[in-house]
Amino acid sequence: MDIDLVKAIFATYVVGVSLIRLLDDNEYFRLTAMKKVWGRSRGLMLHFLSQVVVPMLFALVFFCRGIMSVATF
């Protein structure tokens, strides 16, 4: 298996776990700290961007790289 596909699967896992933790009723330390520092809406937005969107972009990039490397064989 190509290393980029492994990275993409891991990044997808991180996105899934982050979304589940974000939608959970219990707030986690990082989210609470960000909400205290930045306010509720900005804290949620920054947490979502840093914990969900960035890993999702990495997953997309690594999936594309992995598929292209497998397709060139």
C-alpha positions, 0 to 999 in steps of 0.5 A: 500500500502506498504511504500517501494512502496510509496518511490519507486514511489516518487523516480521515480517521482524525477528521472523524474523531474530531467531528465526533468529539466536537458534536459530543455533549462533553466539552474537551479542554482545548475547546473550552480553552479556545472558547474562553480566549476567543469567545464562543463563536470564534473559539468554535470556528478556530477549533473546527478549522484547526481540528477538522478542516486542516486534517480534511485538507491533508486527507484530500491531498494525500488521497489524490497523491496516493491515487495518482501514484497507484494509477501510474504503475 
